Amino acid sequence: MDKQIDKLIDHIRDLENRLGEVDNNLRYIKVVQALKYSLDKLDDMLKDNQELQREYQATYHSYFYTGCGFSFYNRVCNSILDYKYGNKPF
């Protein structure tokens, strides 16, 4: 299970890097949707297991908790909604 979570976290980080390199609207929304799917999957994996939650606490907090404003997960969801309502980033 730990290898799956590590692989998923690496995939999320790769998607974050790809988000900065997109050059059109279609690629942007595909990466954002993949990020949301991967973050939901990470949340589901860690939701019921206290031991794994303690092990990956720093990573989980960086994606799902806010300091001031929106969390990373909330910004991804807001980007999808914004795109749905016609506001294109490019």
VMD Tcl script that draws the C-alpha trace (Angstrom):
set ca {
  {0.00 0.00 0.00}
  {2.85 2.40 0.79}
  {4.33 1.95 -2.69}
  {0.97 2.77 -4.27}
  {0.66 5.93 -2.20}
  {4.24 6.98 -2.97}
  {3.63 6.37 -6.67}
  {0.40 8.40 -6.52}
  {2.14 11.29 -4.75}
  {4.87 11.27 -7.41}
  {2.15 11.34 -10.09}
  {0.48 14.31 -8.39}
  {3.80 16.18 -8.28}
  {4.37 15.37 -11.95}
  {0.93 16.75 -12.80}
  {1.71 19.91 -10.83}
  {4.84 20.38 -12.93}
  {2.94 19.72 -16.15}
  {0.35 22.32 -15.13}
  {3.01 24.99 -15.43}
  {3.96 23.83 -18.92}
  {0.58 23.62 -20.64}
  {0.08 25.85 -23.64}
  {-3.62 25.62 -24.47}
  {-7.03 25.24 -22.83}
  {-7.55 21.57 -23.61}
  {-4.24 20.47 -22.08}
  {-4.89 22.69 -19.08}
  {-8.28 21.19 -18.26}
  {-7.01 17.64 -18.80}
  {-4.19 18.17 -16.31}
  {-6.50 19.85 -13.79}
  {-9.04 17.03 -14.06}
  {-6.28 14.44 -13.65}
  {-5.08 16.32 -10.57}
  {-8.55 16.27 -9.04}
  {-8.95 12.56 -9.73}
  {-5.53 11.78 -8.22}
  {-6.17 13.93 -5.15}
  {-9.54 12.24 -4.60}
  {-7.82 8.87 -4.89}
  {-5.16 9.90 -2.35}
  {-7.86 11.08 0.03}
  {-9.70 7.77 -0.29}
  {-6.53 5.77 0.35}
  {-5.68 7.67 3.52}
  {-9.19 8.24 4.85}
  {-9.71 5.05 6.85}
  {-6.16 4.14 7.91}
  {-4.82 6.05 10.92}
  {-1.32 4.62 10.57}
  {-0.99 5.79 6.97}
  {-2.48 9.15 7.89}
  {0.29 9.71 10.43}
  {2.96 8.62 7.95}
  {1.74 10.91 5.15}
  {0.42 13.72 7.33}
  {2.67 16.46 5.94}
  {1.82 15.62 2.33}
  {-1.90 15.34 3.09}
  {-1.92 18.70 4.86}
  {-0.10 20.37 2.00}
  {-2.84 19.35 -0.44}
  {-6.03 19.45 1.62}
  {-5.65 22.02 4.42}
  {-5.57 25.78 4.20}
  {-3.29 28.26 5.82}
  {-4.99 31.37 4.49}
  {-7.39 31.16 1.60}
  {-8.00 27.98 -0.37}
  {-6.21 24.65 -0.15}
  {-4.54 23.19 -3.23}
  {-7.48 20.79 -3.64}
  {-9.98 23.66 -3.45}
  {-8.03 25.64 -6.06}
  {-8.10 22.63 -8.41}
  {-11.88 22.26 -7.92}
  {-12.38 26.00 -8.42}
  {-10.35 25.89 -11.64}
  {-12.60 23.14 -12.99}
  {-15.73 25.12 -12.08}
  {-14.29 28.29 -13.56}
  {-13.50 26.46 -16.79}
  {-16.98 24.94 -16.82}
  {-18.54 28.39 -16.68}
  {-16.56 29.60 -19.68}
  {-13.55 31.34 -18.17}
  {-10.63 30.03 -20.16}
  {-7.04 30.53 -18.95}
  {-5.62 30.95 -22.48}
}
mol new
graphics top color blue
foreach p $ca { graphics top sphere $p radius 0.5 }
foreach p [lrange $ca 0 end-1] q [lrange $ca 1 end] { graphics top cylinder $p $q radius 0.2 }
display resetview
